């Protein structure tokens, strides 16, 4: 399924009493120089949605990097060439990048740069669309259409998994783990 804002907000409400997303993010020992599966490229205006996504990735067994978790990158008022250098190092420590496509990301100056950098450096960049309403198909706008996209579905064993899909060929996909490990998308 293509993730929607309503689905993620509902997931946040369902878990609010048993699992505090913000507490997880703030209390987790965060190693900025560690190795990660994914760099999460997103608009800071979507912080609440990203917190829920963080939990979903963790539940599915992925280790993700979020820039605002790092104290040196939390100040959005003071960005510089040094900020870009730090982000390059962090992206190099990730196997791939997930570009969180929401209506807010169009206002970001950094996200298109992050997407291009990760794509050029590792050829492992994918779009994770979050739509306002529930939809079953994703067609990337403009240049986003050249990238594979990520959705979220149950595996045969009943556990949820993130899947990387070809944006042009329906039924050509693989699990996010297999894609990060270097496997190509396969027709099913």
C-alpha positions in Angstrom: 0.0 0.0 0.0 1.1 3.5 -0.6 1.3 5.1 2.8 -1.1 7.9 3.5 -1.0 10.6 6.2 -4.3 9.3 7.6 -2.8 5.8 8.0 0.3 7.1 9.7 -1.6 9.4 12.0 -3.9 6.6 12.9 -0.9 4.3 13.7 0.5 7.1 15.9 -2.8 7.4 17.8 -3.1 3.6 18.3 0.4 3.4 19.8 0.4 6.7 21.7 -0.3 5.0 25.0 1.9 2.0 24.6 4.7 3.4 22.6 5.8 7.1 22.6 7.5 7.7 19.3 9.1 10.9 20.3 10.5 9.3 23.5 12.0 6.5 21.3 13.7 9.1 19.1 15.0 11.2 21.9 16.2 8.4 24.2 17.7 6.1 21.7 21.5 6.1 21.7 22.1 7.7 18.3 25.5 7.0 16.7 25.9 9.7 14.0 29.0 7.9 12.6 27.4 4.5 12.7 26.2 2.5 9.7 22.6 2.7 8.6 20.3 1.0 6.1 18.6 4.2 5.0 19.1 8.0 5.2 15.6 9.5 5.5 15.4 12.6 3.4 12.3 14.6 4.4 10.8 18.0 5.2 11.1 18.9 8.8 7.5 20.0 8.6 6.7 16.3 8.4 8.5 15.4 11.7 5.5 13.7 13.2 5.0 11.5 10.2 8.7 10.7 10.1 8.6 9.6 13.8 5.9 7.0 12.9 7.9 5.9 9.8 10.9 5.5 12.0 9.0 3.1 14.1 7.7 1.2 11.1 11.2 0.8 9.7 12.5 -0.4 13.1 9.7 -2.9 13.4 10.6 -4.2 9.9 14.3 -4.6 11.0 15.8 -1.5 9.4 18.2 1.0 10.9 17.5 4.5 9.7 19.3 7.8 10.0 17.4 11.0 10.6 19.4 14.2 10.6 17.6 16.1 13.3 18.5 13.4 15.8 22.0 14.6 15.7 22.6 17.7 17.9 25.0 19.3 15.4 22.3 19.2 12.7 19.3 20.3 14.8 19.6 24.0 14.3 17.7 24.8 11.1 18.6 28.5 11.3 22.4 28.0 10.9 23.0 25.9 7.8 26.3 26.2 5.8 28.7 24.4 3.6 29.8 22.5 6.8 26.2 21.2 7.1 26.4 19.9 3.6 29.7 18.2 4.3 28.3 16.5 7.4 25.3 15.3 5.5 27.5 13.8 2.8 29.4 11.9 5.4 26.1 10.6 6.9 24.7 9.6 3.5 27.9 7.8 2.8 27.4 5.7 6.0 23.9 4.6 4.7 23.2 1.9 2.2 20.5 3.9 0.5 18.2 6.9 0.7 14.5 7.2 1.1 13.0 10.5 -0.1 9.8 11.0 1.8 7.6 12.6 -0.8 4.8 14.7 0.8 3.2 18.0 -0.1 5.7 19.7 2.2 8.9 18.4 0.5 8.4 20.8 -2.4 9.5 23.6 -0.1 12.8 21.9 0.9 16.1 23.2 -0.5 18.0 20.2 0.9 15.9 17.2 -0.1 16.4 17.4 -3.9 20.2 17.8 -3.3 20.2 14.8 -0.9 18.3 12.7 -3.5 20.7 13.6 -6.3 23.8 13.1 -4.1 22.7 9.6 -2.9 21.6 8.6 -6.4 24.9 9.7 -8.0 27.0 8.2 -5.2 25.3 4.8 -4.6 22.5 4.5 -7.1 20.3 3.5 -4.2 17.7 6.2 -3.9 14.0 5.6 -3.8 10.9 7.7 -3.3 8.6 6.9 -0.3 5.3 8.7 -1.1 3.0 9.7 1.6 -0.3 10.8 0.1 -3.1 12.8 1.7 -5.6 10.1 0.9 -5.4 6.4 0.4 -4.2 5.5 -3.2 -3.1 2.2 -4.7 -0.7 3.4 -7.3 2.1 5.9 -7.4 3.3 7.9 -10.4 6.2 10.2 -9.5 5.8 13.8 -10.6 8.5 15.2 -12.9 11.9 13.8 -12.2 10.7 11.7 -9.3 9.2 9.3 -11.8 12.7 8.0 -12.7 13.2 6.6 -9.3 11.8 3.4 -7.8 9.2 3.9 -5.1 8.7 2.3 -1.7 5.4 0.9 -0.4 4.5 -1.1 2.7 2.7 -4.5 2.5 2.4 -7.8 4.4 4.7 -10.6 3.5 3.5 -14.1 3.1 4.5 -14.8 6.8 2.1 -12.0 8.0 4.8 -9.5 8.9 4.9 -6.1 7.2 7.8 -5.2 4.9 8.8 -2.3 2.8 9.0 -3.0 -0.9 10.9 -1.2 -3.7 8.8 -1.0 -6.9 9.7 0.0 -10.4 7.9 3.2 -11.2 7.4 2.3 -14.8 6.7 -1.5 -14.8 3.9 -2.8 -12.6 4.6 -6.0 -10.7 8.4 -5.4 -10.8 9.6 -5.2 -7.2 11.7 -6.7 -4.5 12.0 -6.3 -0.7 13.8 -3.2 0.6 16.4 -5.5 2.2 17.1 -7.3 -1.0 17.4 -4.0 -2.9 19.7 -2.5 -0.3 21.8 -5.7 -0.6 22.3 -5.1 -4.3 19.5 -7.3 -5.8 17.6 -6.0 -8.8 13.9 -5.5 -9.0 12.1 -8.7 -10.3 8.9 -9.1 -12.3 6.3 -11.2 -10.4 
